[in-house]
Amino acid sequence: MSRYRPPRAQGTPLITPAGEARMRAELHELWHVKRPQVTQSVSEAAAQGDRSENAEYTYGKKMLREIDSRVRFLTKRLEKLKVIDERPIDLDKVYFAAWVTLENLEGEESRYRIVGADELDMHKQYISIDAPLARALLGKSLDAEVVLLTPSGQQQFYITAIDYE
């Protein structure tokens, strides 16, 4: 049995201005703050002599590899992303960056924002545009019925509010 796994498909290349700002801030932090600090600690550890048994040196080199890997990822990803900073013409339909309030059949409400795959954060109620729920919501209007097939069965929701910040 092979351990090969095909590469994960990249998410839809859309992002909100706030999401892009967070990614650029992370890139700046890694490149201009953390990397110079780790580089300095690696050079200090290397000056101590024997590198083969120097845990600080080994750990520092590992940290540099991780930082460089993340910097490469962020740089390439930011080149591909398209920032959506304009509101849609029809504000009565669900599009990218919309806050959508849903009501299930029991009357329970939940509110989600449709964002890019790089901004996914369930604590803030952000769902990816590639998520099944977001796909089911896109293009729907106020009071529309949304049917979602889940592993636990079919779920029905009604859109009770749509707003854009």
Residue, then its C-alpha position, 0 to 999 in steps of 0.5 A: m500500500s502506497r503512502y502517496r497522497p495527491p496534493r490538496a486542491q487549493g481553495t478558491p483564490l478569493i480573499t477579503p481586504a482584512g484577510e489579505a492584511r492579516m496574511r501580509a502582517e504575518l509575512h512581515e512578522l516572519w520575515h522582518v522580526k522572527r527570522p532575524q531573531v532565529t538567525q541570530s540565535v543560530s549564529e550564536a549557537a554555531a559559535q559555541g563549537d561542536r554543532s553535532e550535539n548542540a541542541e540550540y543550533t539544531y532547533g534553530k535550524k529547524m525553526l529557520r526551515e519552518i519559517d522559510s517554508r511558511v514565507r514561501f507559501l505566503t508569498k506564492r499564495l498572496e500572488k495568486l489571491k484576488v482581493i474582493d473589496e467591492r460590494p456586489i450590485d445586488l445586496d439581496k443575494v448571497y455572494f462572497a464576503a456576505w454575512v448570512t443569518l440562517e434559521n433551521l426548522e427548530g427556529e434556531e438561528s446561526r450567522y456565518r460569513i462567507v470568506g476565502a479558504d485562507e481566512l477560515d475561522m469557526h470561532k468568528q463564524y467564518i466559513s470557506i467559500d469552498a464549504p458545502l454550506a457556502r456553496a449551497l448559499l451562494g446566489k440565494s436570496l432572502d427567505a430562500e430555502v437551503v437544503l444541505l446534505t450532511p453525513s447525519g442527513q438532510q438539513q433545511f435552513y431559511i435565509t433570514a438576513i443578508d448583509y455586507e460590511 
